[in-house]
């Protein structure tokens, strides 16, 4: 009887240890942390000049309220905001916001949230794709207006290695990563222009995106696009002349 009791106790103890180890292994771990950042920062990831575009350091047209600016600092590990201009005088605003941990409370906020917080009206939200040399890039289109300011926006979010659009795809990516045992990192890539002609704005933005993707160094491409998009379209890209 004593041996049986001892055996049951030993089995129970072993089960508790295995359960504890399993719970630790199954608990999602962050892909990156503030103490262990990715190997490239945003300033390094994106060229200041590429294709027919150059950074316009004399003119910066973004509007960010102090409250939104503080929220960005609290949520994100790295931010980059630039205005680019081409020879035709087209100006494009690029905003990048990187977060090392895409758990529910810290995941990248969609532009709709930030624009609404600044008093913009959101309309005409739809999923589309922008052409790149790596294949069609999934993007979200959003029309934002505030008084006389009409700002069509194109954006995508990389969550881990997946490109997502909208809350549903973003949460699906987060759950998949959790089941795989990690919290993904993520980045918001937002491109916008001030233009009353929405279709012209999106055409300019698509041209900018195509040039940007072509000019990104490998580390920057991984940062903005993720492994899945690149690898899925690698064969098509390799076949290009």
C-alpha positions, 0 to 999 in steps of 0.5 A, a space after each residue: 500500500 505504501 509503495 502504491 501511495 508513493 507511486 501515485 505521489 511520484 506520478 502526480 509530481 511528475 505530471 505537475 512538472 510536465 504541466 508546468 513546463 508545457 504551460 511555459 512552452 505554450 505561453 506566447 513569447 514575444 518575437 522582439 522586445 524593447 531590450 531585444 529590438 529587430 536588427 534594423 531601425 526605421 530610419 535605416 529601413 527606408 531610403 530618404 531618396 529612391 526612384 523619382 522621389 526624395 524626402 522633402 525636408 522643407 515641407 512637412 504636412 502631417 497633423 498629429 495632435 499632442 494626445 495622439 502623439 503621446 499615444 504613439 509614443 506609448 504604443 510603439 517602439 519606433 516611428 518614422 514620418 516623412 514627406 516625399 516629393 517627385 519632379 512633378 510636385 506630387 507630395 506623399 506622406 509616409 508614416 511608419 509605426 513599429 511595435 515589438 509586441 502585437 498582443 491584443 492590448 499593444 497591437 498596432 492601431 489602424 489609421 482609422 482610430 488615429 484619424 478619428 481621434 483627431 476629428 477626421 471623418 472616415 468614409 469609403 473604406 475598402 480592401 484593394 491591392 497595389 502592384 509591386 514587382 513582388 506581386 500584388 500587395 494587399 492594402 486598405 484604402 480609407 478616405 479621411 476628411 476634416 473641414 477642407 482637408 481631404 486626405 485619401 489614405 492607403 495602408 497595410 499592417 504587417 503582423 509577424 510575417 503576415 500582411 493584414 487589413 482591418 481588425 479581423 485579419 489583424 486578430 486572426 494573425 495574432 491568434 495564429 501567432 499565439 497558437 504557434 507560441 509567440 507574440 508577433 512584432 508588427 508595423 503600420 505602413 501608412 501612405 497619404 496625400 492631400 488631394 480632392 481627386 481621390 482616384 488621382 491620389 490613389 494612383 500617385 500613392 500606388 506609384 510611390 508604393 511600387 517605387 518604395 518596395 523596389 528600392 527597399 534593402 532586404 532588411 527594410 523589405 522584411 520589416 515592411 512586408 514580412 517573410 510570407 509576402 516576399 517568399 510567396 512572390 519570390 518565384 514570380 520576382 525571380 522570373 522578372 528580367 
